[in-house]
């Protein structure tokens, strides 16, 4: 199933001052750096739609 493309305006941010995640309006986590903000991205679907990965 091909998901429709989401823009940055379709996202909100949640975090705890140590890490943050971009969450789409459908609840998908499209971008997450963990365990700290300067860590490599775990999910980067917002940056790479084909291979970035997301958590549904």
TAZI-V797991 format. One record per residue. N is the residue number from 1. RES is the residue in one small letter. PSI is psi in whole degrees, -180 to 180 (999 if undefined). D_FIRST is the distance of its C-alpha to the first C-alpha in Angstrom with 1 decimal. Layout:
BEGIN
[[N/RES/PSI/D_FIRST] [N/RES/PSI/D_FIRST]]
END
This chain:
BEGIN
[[1/x/127/0.0] [2/x/124/3.8] [3/x/146/6.4] [4/x/150/9.6] [5/x/132/12.5] [6/x/138/15.0] [7/x/172/18.7] [8/x/-28/21.4] [9/x/-14/22.7] [10/x/14/19.7] [11/x/155/20.9] [12/x/167/23.8] [13/x/137/25.7] [14/x/147/26.9] [15/x/178/29.4] [16/x/29/32.7] [17/x/-2/34.7] [18/x/-33/33.9] [19/x/166/30.2] [20/x/154/27.5] [21/x/143/23.8] [22/x/121/21.8] [23/x/127/19.8] [24/x/165/17.4] [25/x/-22/18.1] [26/x/5/15.2] [27/x/-2/16.8] [28/x/132/14.8] [29/x/111/17.4] [30/x/-19/16.8] [31/x/128/20.2] [32/x/127/22.8] [33/x/129/26.1] [34/x/142/27.8] [35/x/2/30.6] [36/x/164/32.1] [37/x/-28/31.3] [38/x/11/32.5] [39/x/160/30.4] [40/x/153/27.6] [41/x/136/24.2] [42/x/-49/22.1] [43/x/130/18.9] [44/x/40/18.8] [45/x/-29/15.4] [46/x/-31/17.5] [47/x/-33/19.5] [48/x/96/17.1] [49/x/-30/13.5] [50/x/-40/12.9] [51/x/7/15.1] [52/x/-32/16.3] [53/x/152/14.4] [54/x/162/14.0] [55/x/117/14.9] [56/x/999/12.8]]
END
